[in-house]
Amino acid sequence: MMRITLFLVTALFAASQALAQDWPSKPVRFIVPFPPGGTVDPLARLAAAKLGEALKQQFVVENRPGAGGSIGTGMAVKSAPDGYTFVFVFDSHGVNQALIRGLPFDTAKDLAPVMLVGRAPYAIATAVAKPWKSFAEVVAASKAKPDSVSVGSIGNGTIGHLTLVMAQQMGGFRLIHAPFAGGGPMNQNILGGQVELGIGSVALLSPQVRGGKMRAVATTGEARAAALPEVPTLIEQGFPGLTAFAWWGIFTPAATPRPIIDRMHGELVKVFNQAEVRKTLSEGMGMDLVVSSPEALQQWTLAEMAKWGKVIQDNNIRTD
């Protein structure tokens, strides 16, 4: 019986290795659970183009937006675990389990990690016509006149919103939260003066800051952002330990054979180590490249779920 079991295990391993060597033998689907634009879509399209060149196979990007990325991610969960479906997620992936009632999949169990591509701190910015030069000045204005300062985010329960919740609790002040359907509408309302401030990833806001249309008053990393080195962090401005990051990860259905995941991971490492790709992502999108192992992505995801899930639970934050 032991010999039979050993034979079967060996045969299965050999079959998986052979499958990985033959992969990809047909088009590969990249699900982007957000609309075109933003940061996830161009990342997936860049990876698809580079992998297509290297592996001589089609990598097709499908946008399946809705519910903070959970609709498209759910489609990936239901796909065949054969190495031909991958999903590119954003930081909302780490909050949806706690935020969305009845989420039809288990974030921690139903997807296999492939790679944490990169991360970027958030920035808090205001139109240049506004008076504030630092977040400390924003706090002072809010304390002087509670509920007079409004701040936008890309949605209720997003990491930007949750960061503001934590800051207000730590600093003892109140802001008016204005959720928007995306970064574009939020930026328009900041520039138009409908909201005083906005919080978004450095990738989203730094082009407006560098273009002279907005002024950044804080960032949310452990250290200052490379894209905005002149802007102090929240930690520097009296919020010890308060950090928050946008992040980009790649997953596949949970039962996908590990040899295929390893093959895909190896090909992605080659792509993201190309100088022009690194320049595009770091300078164009403000991303700090990580290019992690699958195990490191899983650890990161579980830590994000624990951190932000507690904020959601403690403050009874819901999307409905």
C-alpha positions in Angstrom: 0.0 0.0 0.0 2.8 2.4 0.8 4.5 1.6 -2.5 1.3 2.3 -4.4 0.8 5.6 -2.5 4.4 6.6 -3.2 3.9 5.8 -6.9 0.7 7.8 -7.1 2.3 10.8 -5.4 5.3 10.6 -7.7 3.2 10.3 -10.8 1.0 13.3 -9.8 4.1 15.4 -9.1 5.6 14.4 -12.5 2.3 15.3 -14.2 2.2 18.7 -12.5 5.7 19.4 -13.5 5.0 18.5 -17.1 1.9 20.6 -17.1 3.9 23.6 -15.8 6.5 23.1 -18.6 3.7 23.1 -21.2 2.0 26.1 -19.7 0.7 28.3 -21.3 -0.7 26.3 -24.2 -3.8 28.6 -24.6 -4.7 32.2 -23.8 -4.4 33.2 -20.2 -7.1 35.4 -18.6 -6.2 38.3 -16.3 -9.3 39.5 -14.4 -9.1 43.1 -13.3 -12.0 43.7 -10.8 -12.0 47.4 -11.5 -12.9 49.6 -14.5 -10.3 50.8 -17.0 -8.1 53.5 -15.7 -6.9 53.8 -12.1 -3.8 51.8 -11.3 -4.8 48.1 -11.3 -5.8 48.1 -15.0 -2.6 49.5 -16.4 -0.5 47.2 -14.2 -2.4 44.1 -15.6 -2.1 45.3 -19.2 1.6 46.0 -18.8 2.2 42.5 -17.4 0.0 40.9 -20.1 2.0 42.6 -22.9 5.3 41.6 -21.5 4.3 38.0 -20.7 2.8 37.7 -24.2 6.1 38.8 -25.7 8.1 36.4 -23.6 5.9 33.3 -23.7 4.4 33.7 -27.2 0.8 33.3 -25.9 -2.1 35.7 -25.4 -2.7 37.2 -22.0 -6.2 38.7 -22.1 -7.2 41.4 -19.6 -10.9 41.4 -18.6 -12.4 44.2 -16.6 -15.0 42.9 -14.2 -15.7 45.9 -11.8 -18.0 46.2 -8.9 -18.3 46.0 -5.1 -14.8 47.1 -4.2 -13.3 44.5 -6.5 -15.2 41.6 -5.0 -17.3 40.8 -8.0 -14.3 40.2 -10.3 -12.4 38.4 -7.6 -15.4 36.1 -7.0 -15.3 35.3 -10.7 -11.7 34.2 -10.3 -12.6 32.1 -7.3 -15.2 30.2 -9.4 -12.8 29.7 -12.4 -11.1 26.4 -13.1 -7.9 26.0 -11.1 -5.9 25.2 -14.2 -3.4 28.1 -14.4 -5.4 30.0 -17.0 -7.1 32.6 -14.7 -5.4 35.1 -12.5 -6.8 38.1 -10.7 -5.0 41.4 -10.1 -6.3 42.9 -6.8 -5.9 46.3 -5.0 -5.8 47.0 -1.3 -9.6 46.6 -1.0 -8.9 42.9 -1.2 -7.7 43.1 2.4 -10.9 44.8 3.8 -13.7 43.2 1.8 -14.1 40.2 4.0 -14.9 42.4 7.0 -16.7 45.1 5.1 -19.1 43.2 2.8 -21.9 41.2 4.4 -22.3 37.8 2.7 -19.1 37.9 0.7 -19.5 34.7 -1.4 -15.9 33.5 -1.0 -13.2 33.3 1.7 -10.4 35.8 1.0 -7.8 33.8 3.0 -8.7 30.3 1.7 -10.3 30.4 -1.8 -7.4 32.0 -3.6 -3.8 31.0 -4.0 -1.2 33.8 -3.7 1.2 34.5 -6.5 2.9 37.8 -5.9 2.7 41.1 -4.0 3.8 43.3 -6.9 4.3 46.5 -4.9 2.8 49.0 -2.5 2.6 52.8 -2.1 1.7 55.0 0.9 -1.4 57.1 0.8 -1.2 60.9 0.5 -3.6 63.6 1.8 -3.8 66.6 -0.5 -5.8 69.8 -0.9 -6.2 72.3 -3.8 -3.4 74.9 -3.8 -6.0 77.6 -3.2 -6.7 76.2 0.3 -4.7 77.6 3.2 -3.3 74.5 4.8 0.4 73.7 4.5 0.4 70.6 6.8 -1.9 68.1 8.3 -1.3 69.6 11.7 -3.0 72.8 10.3 -5.9 70.8 9.1 -6.3 69.3 12.6 -6.1 72.7 14.2 -8.8 74.1 11.8 -11.1 71.1 12.5 -10.7 71.5 16.3 -11.4 75.2 16.1 -14.6 74.6 14.1 -15.7 71.0 14.3 -17.3 69.4 11.2 -16.2 72.3 9.0 -13.5 70.5 7.0 -14.5 67.9 4.5 -12.2 65.1 3.1 -12.9 62.8 0.2 -11.9 59.2 -0.3 -12.6 56.7 -3.0 -15.3 55.0 -1.0 -16.8 54.1 2.4 -14.7 51.4 4.1 -11.7 51.9 1.8 -8.3 52.0 3.4 -8.1 55.7 2.8 -11.4 56.2 4.7 -10.2 53.8 7.5 -7.0 55.7 7.8 -8.9 58.9 8.4 -11.0 57.2 11.0 -7.9 56.1 12.9 -6.4 59.6 12.6 -9.5 61.3 14.0 -9.6 58.9 17.0 -5.9 59.4 17.7 -6.0 63.2 17.3 -9.4 64.0 18.8 -10.8 65.9 15.9 -13.7 65.5 13.4 -13.7 65.7 9.6 -16.7 65.4 7.2 -16.2 62.3 5.1 -17.2 62.5 1.5 -17.0 59.1 -0.3 -16.6 59.1 -4.1 -17.0 56.4 -6.7 -13.3 56.6 -7.7 -10.2 58.7 -7.8 -11.2 60.7 -10.9 -14.4 62.1 -9.3 -12.6 62.8 -6.0 -9.8 64.7 -7.8 -12.3 66.8 -9.7 -14.1 67.7 -6.5 -10.9 68.6 -4.7 -9.8 70.9 -7.6 -13.3 72.3 -7.9 -13.4 73.2 -4.2 -16.4 71.0 -3.3 -14.3 69.2 -0.7 -11.3 70.7 1.1 -9.1 67.6 1.0 -8.8 64.1 -0.3 -6.9 60.9 0.5 -5.6 58.6 -2.2 -2.6 56.6 -3.1 0.6 58.5 -3.9 0.1 57.0 -7.4 -3.2 58.8 -7.7 -2.4 62.2 -6.2 1.3 62.9 -6.8 0.7 63.8 -10.5 -1.7 66.5 -9.4 0.8 67.7 -6.7 3.8 67.7 -9.1 1.6 69.5 -11.7 1.0 72.4 -9.2 -2.7 71.8 -8.9 -2.7 70.3 -5.4 -0.6 70.5 -2.2 0.1 67.4 -0.3 0.0 67.8 3.5 0.8 64.3 4.7 1.8 60.8 3.5 1.1 57.5 5.4 4.3 55.5 5.1 6.9 54.7 7.8 9.2 57.1 6.0 8.6 59.9 3.4 7.4 58.8 0.0 10.0 58.8 -2.8 7.5 60.5 -5.1 6.8 63.3 -2.5 10.0 63.5 -0.4 9.2 67.0 0.8 5.9 65.9 2.4 6.1 64.8 6.1 4.4 61.6 7.2 1.5 61.4 9.6 4.0 59.8 12.1 6.1 63.0 11.9 3.0 65.1 12.5 2.0 63.5 15.8 0.3 60.2 14.8 2.8 57.5 16.0 2.5 54.2 14.3 -0.2 55.3 11.9 0.7 53.9 8.5 -1.4 52.8 5.5 -0.5 51.5 2.1 -2.1 51.0 -1.2 -1.0 47.6 -2.6 -1.2 45.5 -5.7 -1.3 41.7 -5.7 -1.9 38.7 -8.0 -3.9 35.7 -7.0 -5.2 32.5 -8.8 -7.9 29.9 -7.8 -6.9 28.0 -4.7 -6.4 24.6 -6.2 -4.2 25.7 -9.0 -1.1 23.3 -9.2 1.9 24.8 -7.4 4.3 24.1 -10.3 2.2 26.4 -12.5 2.1 29.1 -9.8 5.8 28.8 -9.5 6.2 29.1 -13.3 4.0 32.1 -13.4 5.8 33.7 -10.5 9.2 33.2 -12.1 8.0 34.8 -15.4 6.6 37.7 -13.4 9.9 38.2 -11.6 11.5 38.6 -15.0 9.0 41.1 -16.1 9.1 43.3 -13.0 12.9 43.2 -13.0 13.1 44.9 -16.4 14.5 48.4 -16.0 11.8 50.1 -18.2 9.0 48.3 -16.3 10.4 49.3 -12.9 10.7 52.9 -14.1 7.1 52.9 -15.4 5.8 51.5 -12.1 8.0 53.5 -9.7 8.1 56.9 -11.5 4.8 56.8 -13.4 2.7 55.2 -10.6 4.6 56.0 -7.4 4.8 52.3 -6.6 7.5 50.8 -4.4 8.2 47.4 -6.1 8.2 44.4 -3.8 8.0 41.4 -6.2 7.4 39.0 -3.3 7.1 35.3 -3.0 3.6 33.8 -2.9 4.1 33.1 0.8 5.0 36.8 1.5 1.8 37.9 -0.3 -0.3 35.6 1.9 1.3 36.9 5.0 0.8 40.5 3.9 -2.9 39.8 3.1 -3.6 38.2 6.4 -2.0 41.1 8.3 -4.0 43.7 6.3 -7.2 41.7 7.0 -6.5 41.7 10.7 -5.5 45.3 10.9 -8.3 46.9 8.9 -10.9 44.3 10.0 -10.5 45.5 13.5 -11.1 49.1 12.5 -14.2 48.2 10.6 -15.6 46.1 13.4 -14.8 48.6 16.2 -16.4 51.4 14.2 -19.3 49.4 12.7 -18.4 50.5 9.2 -20.5 49.1 6.4 -21.0 49.7 2.7 -24.8 49.2 3.0 
